[in-house]
Amino acid sequence: MNRDRELPYNARGMDFETISWEVRPDGKVHLFAKSQGGFHWTLHPGTGSGALDLHETSVNPDGTKLQKTLFMIKVEDLNRLANEIGPVVIHGLMQQFRPLSLRWVQRRKISIVRDPTSTDAELAAITYKNRRKRLQFNMQRLQDALETPNSANDVLQMPDGSFRLMAIRRWGTRWIGVGLKVTDGTGAAHLLWARPEDIIGWGEQMQEFLREVAANYLIPEQDYAKYLSGF
């Protein structure tokens, strides 16, 4: 789901079973681990300090809080980092996908299950805003959406978004792929799919590359104090 768009119901974040996240009015992003009391991570946009900062906050048994900075990067370096890793990541990810043949889908009797969060309307239909002003899933509606298969021909009528390819048999259900429907500038629809294991394997291979590139831009720990005073 793309956070660049506004969430339904003017929600400021989302609640899941074990974690939740929200964007505060000051631009800070908080990610909470529900099972660990007040433990959370905070992404500070660096509007005052000039450095984006990610730190974790833990709570001691006596109630005192302990903060630890995980990394810092100058705001001006974010675009340089994105420009260096973006093309590699996007190209590598798209290489995992291949054209999807609807004839193959029909011949193999594969069911297509739409990602129910692909569009604002779909997300709004399966969520509500709780008292913390975060989106929370209506589990029955979510389950209904995930259990409703579409025919191969239906996928061409869907809005752009993602879907799952499922082999639904009497002896069980197997997830065999993730699909994408993308409409280009001419209005032509393109269907792509990838095996889950291919995406996972590619992601594991990319971790070392991302760490090496990011290390060239991160602020050294000994220089943190220069920027923390600006928060």
C-alpha positions as CSV (number, residue, x, y, z in Angstrom):
1,M,0.0,0.0,0.0
2,N,1.3,3.4,-0.9
3,R,1.5,5.9,2.0
4,D,1.9,8.8,-0.4
5,R,-1.9,8.8,-0.7
6,E,-4.2,9.8,2.2
7,L,-5.6,7.0,4.2
8,P,-9.4,6.5,4.2
9,Y,-11.4,8.3,6.9
10,N,-8.5,10.8,7.4
11,A,-6.8,8.2,9.6
12,R,-3.2,8.9,10.7
13,G,-2.0,5.3,10.7
14,M,-2.9,1.7,10.9
15,D,-3.4,-0.9,13.7
16,F,-2.4,-4.5,13.1
17,E,-2.4,-7.5,15.5
18,T,1.1,-7.1,16.8
19,I,2.3,-3.7,15.5
20,S,0.8,-0.3,14.7
21,W,2.1,2.9,13.0
22,E,1.0,6.5,12.7
23,V,2.2,9.8,11.4
24,R,2.1,12.6,13.9
25,P,1.1,16.2,13.1
26,D,4.8,17.2,13.4
27,G,5.8,14.7,10.7
28,K,7.3,12.1,13.0
29,V,6.4,8.5,12.2
30,H,5.9,6.1,15.1
31,L,6.0,2.3,14.9
32,F,4.8,0.5,18.0
33,A,5.5,-3.1,19.1
34,K,2.3,-3.9,21.0
35,S,3.7,-6.9,23.0
36,Q,6.5,-4.8,24.5
37,G,4.8,-2.2,26.5
38,G,5.9,1.3,25.4
39,F,8.7,0.0,23.1
40,H,8.6,1.9,19.8
41,W,10.6,3.3,16.9
42,T,10.5,6.9,15.8
43,L,11.4,8.3,12.4
44,H,12.1,12.0,12.7
45,P,11.9,13.9,9.4
46,G,14.8,16.3,10.4
47,T,13.0,19.5,9.6
48,G,14.9,21.3,12.3
49,S,18.1,19.4,12.5
50,G,18.7,18.8,8.8
51,A,19.1,15.0,9.5
52,L,16.6,12.2,9.3
53,D,16.9,10.1,12.4
54,L,15.6,6.7,13.4
55,H,15.7,5.8,17.1
56,E,14.1,3.2,19.3
57,T,12.6,3.9,22.7
58,S,12.4,1.2,25.4
59,V,10.9,1.4,28.9
60,N,12.8,0.2,31.9
61,P,11.1,-1.7,34.8
62,D,11.1,1.5,36.9
63,G,9.2,3.4,34.1
64,T,12.1,5.4,32.8
65,K,12.7,5.6,29.1
66,L,15.9,4.8,27.2
67,Q,16.4,6.1,23.7
68,K,19.0,4.7,21.2
69,T,19.7,6.2,17.8
70,L,19.8,3.5,15.1
71,F,20.9,5.7,12.2
72,M,21.0,9.2,11.0
73,I,21.4,10.6,7.5
74,K,21.4,14.2,6.2
75,V,18.1,15.2,4.6
76,E,20.1,16.6,1.6
77,D,21.7,13.1,1.1
78,L,18.3,11.3,0.9
79,N,17.8,12.1,-2.8
80,R,21.3,11.0,-3.6
81,L,20.8,7.7,-1.8
82,A,17.4,7.2,-3.5
83,N,18.9,7.9,-6.9
84,E,21.7,5.4,-6.3
85,I,19.6,2.5,-5.0
86,G,16.2,3.3,-6.7
87,P,17.0,2.2,-10.3
88,V,18.8,-0.9,-9.1
89,V,16.0,-2.0,-6.8
90,I,13.2,-1.3,-9.3
91,H,15.0,-3.0,-12.2
92,G,15.9,-6.0,-10.1
93,L,12.4,-6.3,-8.7
94,M,10.7,-6.1,-12.1
95,Q,13.1,-8.8,-13.4
96,Q,11.4,-11.2,-11.1
97,F,8.1,-10.7,-13.0
98,R,7.1,-12.3,-16.3
99,P,4.0,-11.8,-18.5
100,L,1.0,-13.6,-17.2
101,S,-1.0,-15.7,-19.8
102,L,-4.7,-15.9,-19.0
103,R,-4.9,-19.0,-21.1
104,W,-2.3,-20.6,-18.7
105,V,-4.4,-19.5,-15.7
106,Q,-7.5,-21.0,-17.1
107,R,-5.8,-24.2,-18.2
108,R,-4.2,-24.8,-14.8
109,K,-7.5,-23.8,-13.1
110,I,-5.8,-21.1,-11.0
111,S,-7.9,-18.7,-9.0
112,I,-7.1,-15.0,-8.8
113,V,-7.6,-13.3,-5.4
114,R,-7.5,-9.5,-5.5
115,D,-5.4,-7.6,-3.0
116,P,-8.2,-5.9,-1.0
117,T,-6.0,-2.9,-0.2
118,S,-5.0,-2.0,-3.8
119,T,-7.2,1.1,-4.0
120,D,-8.6,3.6,-1.6
121,A,-12.1,2.4,-2.1
122,E,-11.1,-1.3,-1.5
123,L,-9.1,-0.4,1.6
124,A,-12.0,1.7,3.0
125,A,-14.4,-1.2,2.4
126,I,-12.6,-3.5,4.8
127,T,-11.4,-1.0,7.5
128,Y,-12.7,1.5,10.0
129,K,-11.1,4.2,12.1
130,N,-10.6,3.3,15.8
131,R,-10.5,5.6,18.8
132,R,-6.7,6.2,18.2
133,K,-7.6,7.6,14.8
134,R,-5.8,4.6,13.1
135,L,-7.3,2.3,10.5
136,Q,-8.1,-1.1,11.7
137,F,-9.2,-4.1,9.7
138,N,-12.8,-5.5,9.9
139,M,-11.6,-9.1,10.0
140,Q,-14.8,-10.6,8.6
141,R,-14.8,-8.3,5.6
142,L,-11.1,-8.8,5.1
143,Q,-11.5,-12.6,5.2
144,D,-14.4,-12.5,2.8
145,A,-12.3,-10.4,0.4
146,L,-9.4,-12.8,0.6
147,E,-11.6,-15.9,0.1
148,T,-13.4,-14.5,-3.0
149,P,-11.7,-15.8,-6.1
150,N,-12.1,-14.0,-9.4
151,S,-12.1,-15.5,-12.9
152,A,-9.2,-15.1,-15.2
153,N,-11.2,-12.7,-17.4
154,D,-12.2,-10.6,-14.4
155,V,-8.6,-9.4,-13.9
156,L,-8.7,-7.3,-17.0
157,Q,-11.6,-5.3,-15.6
158,M,-10.0,-4.7,-12.2
159,P,-8.3,-1.4,-11.3
160,D,-4.5,-1.5,-11.4
161,G,-3.1,-3.3,-8.4
162,S,-1.9,-6.6,-7.1
163,F,-3.4,-10.0,-6.7
164,R,-2.5,-13.5,-5.7
165,L,-2.5,-16.6,-7.9
166,M,-4.0,-19.5,-5.9
167,A,-4.3,-23.2,-6.6
168,I,-7.5,-24.0,-4.8
169,R,-8.0,-27.8,-4.6
170,R,-10.1,-30.1,-2.5
171,W,-7.0,-31.2,-0.6
172,G,-5.9,-27.6,0.2
173,T,-5.0,-24.2,-1.1
174,R,-1.5,-23.2,-2.4
175,W,-0.2,-19.7,-3.1
176,I,1.8,-20.0,-6.3
177,G,2.4,-16.4,-7.3
178,V,1.9,-12.7,-6.9
179,G,0.4,-10.8,-9.8
180,L,0.3,-7.2,-11.0
181,K,-2.1,-5.4,-13.3
182,V,-0.6,-2.2,-14.8
183,T,-2.1,0.1,-17.4
184,D,0.4,2.0,-19.5
185,G,0.1,5.5,-21.0
186,T,-1.7,4.2,-24.1
187,G,-4.4,2.6,-22.0
188,A,-3.2,-1.0,-22.6
189,A,-3.3,-3.3,-19.7
190,H,-0.4,-5.5,-18.8
191,L,-0.5,-8.6,-16.5
192,L,2.6,-9.8,-14.8
193,W,3.4,-12.4,-12.2
194,A,6.3,-13.7,-10.1
195,R,6.8,-16.7,-7.8
196,P,7.0,-15.9,-4.1
197,E,10.3,-17.7,-3.7
198,D,11.8,-15.7,-6.5
199,I,10.9,-12.4,-4.8
200,I,12.1,-13.6,-1.4
201,G,15.4,-14.8,-2.8
202,W,15.9,-11.5,-4.7
203,G,15.2,-9.6,-1.5
204,E,17.8,-11.5,0.5
205,Q,20.4,-10.9,-2.2
206,M,19.6,-7.1,-2.2
207,Q,20.2,-6.7,1.6
208,E,24.0,-6.6,1.3
209,F,23.9,-4.1,-1.6
210,L,21.5,-1.8,0.3
211,R,23.7,-1.9,3.5
212,E,26.9,-1.1,1.5
213,V,25.3,1.8,-0.4
214,A,23.6,3.2,2.7
215,A,26.9,3.1,4.7
216,N,28.3,5.7,2.3
217,Y,25.7,8.2,3.4
218,L,25.0,7.5,7.0
219,I,26.2,10.0,9.6
220,P,29.0,8.5,11.8
221,E,27.8,7.8,15.4
222,Q,30.4,10.2,16.8
223,D,28.7,13.1,15.0
224,Y,25.2,12.4,16.2
225,A,25.4,15.0,18.9
226,K,25.8,17.8,16.3
227,Y,22.3,17.0,15.0
228,L,20.4,15.8,18.0
229,S,20.5,19.3,19.5
230,G,18.4,20.5,16.6
231,F,15.4,18.1,17.2
